Amino acid sequence: ESAIEMCRLDPNNDCGKITVSARRDGDEMLITVADNSNILDDTTRNQLMNPSFSSQGVESLELAFYAARRIARRQGGDLSIEYRKAPNPCAVSIVRIPVSE
């Protein structure tokens, strides 16, 4: 839902691709959600996990990421966000959750 919201608010209105993938990475499940939105500047990206930060335009995005990270951490995992510039610029949310045999 957050990826969809980020695409909807893209000022260039050229967003529209969301890619979801999951794979095992050793003893963790790695789930990624990538979108080609252009609204995450460095300040916003660095503060997205802070529920008291307001990006002024991304409705409830900070709270959603904060809650998702707390859920992942309760399961022994984590959530991170990065921006990949090449070859295809995109914002990527990465969830890592431990898995057992």
N, C-alpha and C positions, 0 to 999 in steps of 0.2 A: 504494500500500500504506500509506503514512503517513497519507493522508486516511482510509482505512478504520480504521486503528488509533486515530486521534483520535476518530472517531465512536464506536467501541466503548467508549472510556474516558470519554465524555461523562457527567458526574455527573448531569445532568438527564435522561439517557436519551431525549432528544427529537431526537436526531440521526439522520440517515438519508439526506440528500440530498448527493450528490457530483456536481459538474458539471465536465466536462473540455471545454476548447475550444482551438482552434488557429487562428491567422490570421497573415497576413503584415502586418508593420508596418514599412514602408519596406524597409530592407535586413536586417531581422531577422524571424525566426519567433518569434511570441509564443505560448507554451503556458501555459494557466492551469488549475489544479486548485483548485476551491473546494468547501468543505464547510461545513455549518451546525453544526459542533461548537462548544461553548462552553468548551473547556479551555485556550485560549491567553490567559493573562493577559499584561500588558505585559512583565513580567520574563522569562517563558518565551519569548515571541515574540522579544525582543531577544537572547536567548542561544541560539536554536535552531541557529545555524550553528557554535556552539562545541562541539567534540566532548568537552571535559572538563566541560561543564555537565551536571547531571542534574536533570531536571524532576520526579523522584520520582514516576513513575507512567506516563510515556509511554515504553514500552519501546523502546529503541534509536532513538527518533525523532531525537535530536540527531545521532547518527552518520549516519543516513540522509540528513538534510538537508545535513550537512557534505559527505558523499560526492557527493551530487547537485550541490551547488554547485561542487565541484572539477571534476567532469566537465563541467559547463556552461562553466566558465572555461577549461578546456583547449581548448574549441571556440571560444573568443573571446566567449563569452556570459556570462550570470550567472543566479543564482537569488535571488529575494527572496520575503519572506513579509510579508503585511499582513493586518490585520483590518479588515473593512468593517462599519460599524455600521448603515448605512441604505442602501437601504430594507430589505434582508434581511441580517441579521447573518451573517457567514461569514468563515472563515479562507481566504486565497487564497495559493497558491504560484504564483509567476510565473517561468517560464523564458524567457530571451531567448537565441536562438542566431542568429548571422549566417548569412545565406543568400546564395548567388551565383546569377547568372542561368544 
